[in-house]
Amino acid sequence: MAWLVLVISGVLEAVWATALGRSEGLTRVVPTVVFAAGLVLSMAGLAYSMRTLPTGTSYAVWVGIGATLTVVY
């Protein structure tokens, strides 16, 4: 379960990073709301995963997924 949550959190990291770029300085409402929701859910999922999985592994997987998807998108 922790791995699934971690992968979803990594995807949400890419979502909030992309939404932040599209929010134009947090002036556009929809991308700003997507950014805020994605950020909170991504961090919460990472924290949940770190309860079970090693911290270094969790963070590396989370950043790796988020960075890869952000660049690909």
C-alpha positions in Angstrom: 0.0 0.0 0.0 2.8 2.4 0.8 4.4 1.9 -2.6 1.1 2.7 -4.4 0.6 5.9 -2.3 4.2 6.9 -3.0 3.8 6.4 -6.8 0.6 8.5 -6.7 2.3 11.1 -4.7 5.1 11.3 -7.3 2.5 11.8 -10.0 0.9 14.5 -7.9 4.3 16.2 -7.6 4.4 16.6 -11.3 0.9 17.9 -11.3 1.6 20.6 -8.8 4.9 21.6 -10.4 3.2 22.0 -13.8 0.2 23.8 -12.3 2.6 26.2 -10.5 4.1 27.1 -13.9 0.7 27.7 -15.5 -0.6 29.8 -12.6 1.3 32.8 -13.8 2.4 34.0 -10.4 -0.6 32.5 -8.6 -2.9 35.0 -10.5 -4.9 32.4 -12.4 -7.5 30.7 -10.1 -7.8 27.2 -11.5 -4.1 26.4 -11.8 -3.5 27.9 -8.4 -6.2 25.6 -6.8 -4.8 22.6 -8.7 -1.3 23.6 -7.4 -2.4 23.9 -3.8 -4.4 20.6 -3.8 -1.6 18.7 -5.6 1.0 20.0 -3.2 -1.0 19.1 -0.1 -1.9 15.6 -1.3 1.6 14.9 -2.7 3.2 15.8 0.6 0.7 13.9 2.7 1.2 10.8 0.5 5.0 11.1 0.9 4.6 11.5 4.7 2.3 8.4 4.8 4.8 6.3 2.7 7.7 7.3 4.9 6.0 5.7 7.9 6.6 2.3 6.3 9.4 2.7 3.7 12.9 4.0 4.4 13.1 7.8 4.2 15.9 7.9 1.6 14.2 5.4 -0.7 10.8 7.2 -0.4 12.2 10.6 -1.2 14.3 9.3 -4.1 11.4 7.6 -5.7 9.1 10.5 -5.1 11.5 13.1 -6.6 12.4 10.7 -9.5 8.8 10.2 -10.5 7.9 13.9 -10.2 11.0 15.2 -12.0 10.7 12.6 -14.8 7.0 13.4 -15.4 7.5 17.1 -15.2 10.2 17.0 -17.9 8.3 14.6 -20.1 5.1 16.7 -19.9 
